[in-house]
Amino acid sequence: MKLRIPYFDYNATTPVDEEVLQAMLPYFSQSFGNASSYLHSYGKEAAYAVDAARSAVSNLINCVPEELVFTSGATESINLALRGLAESYVKKGQHIITAATEHKAVLDTCASLTKKGISSTILSSNSDGSIDLQELEDAIQPSTIAIAIMYANNETGVLHPVSAISAIARKHGVLFFCDATQAAGKIPVDLIRDGIDIMAFSSHKLYGPKGCGALYVRRKDPRVKLTEQITGGGHESNRRSGTLNVPGIVGFGKAAEICIKQLVSDSERTQRLKAKFEEAVCQATGATINGNPSLRLPNTSNLCFHLPNGSAFVNDLNKLMAVSSGSACSTAKAEASHVLDAMGLNQSQIKSSVRFSFGRYSTEEEVLYAIDAIGTTAAQHR
């Protein structure tokens, strides 16, 4: 596919796969029925399509289709999870544990819940972006209802030990909520193996359409209770009311099918491109890797260039290629990365840090171009 400039911002969003687009198109104008209109063929056709997509998405993460709630995206899924748990388990407790490097959708929701009496403990970050599991366990109180720790960090790609976190949660009778927005479709996510109780993820991070996401809600061992946050019809088994986005859900399902087939090959290829890119750029510019060098997503590279005017460097770089200086959901606020700040980087280091994320359509030619362009641009800013 042809882009105006090389695209290295796949963690922000991905282009819709052509197969996904073709699968969606009939559901805009031909098979346009409401999936809740069960009495006629239009509605039944839409409902069948939703059921097929639900099965495909559940296969991607190894869960039962009925455990999935379709939403408008990961941010809504996160809000439904945290607010829904807080209301459902208020008699058990009013405390949530999360981490300083979580996505703002988690941190801002936890902050909002304080107005309703739900307190939060925010775990500190090690310099490599990891959390201290002993600190996590020590933070658990009798009133703790949930641990909210992401699968993979959106800015650094750092992977958290979800199975170990799950074991701690089970030991203390606490639910484990996981934001897997950056993990699903990039690395194997297996809800049986990982022991996650409730998990958010999104279509547009894995070559599906924007405006569609999902929330996994465990139905047994333990059965997770969730209070509906959008009311008005009892859709999605009384967990999320509203007319279903049938084209988006169909696209999500097709994207999941493709990810299942290509996950290994896509992962291995982006890992090779990232390794080649990092070695060349770090050698040429003196850049250093932000985050644990080995426990990261295969496609994500966050580099600190140690420049005196990092903001100008990032602006110039974005004229040559699409990159990011933080989370796509936070850049509109012009704030320094809270993730890198939590990891101990100073403001100068944060401003000269750049996230490069590779994807299905990244090419070696683009990587070679980027290596040369970054070296030249960095030299101009020293």
Beta strands, then each sheet from edge to edge (+ up, - down):
strand 1: 68-71
strand 2: 95-99
strand 3: 119-123
strand 4: 144-148
strand 5: 175-179
strand 6: 198-202
strand 7: 213-217
strand 8: 288-289
strand 9: 300-304
strand 10: 353-357
sheet 1: 1+ 7- 6+ 5+ 4+ 2+ 3+
sheet 2: 8+ 9- 10+
end
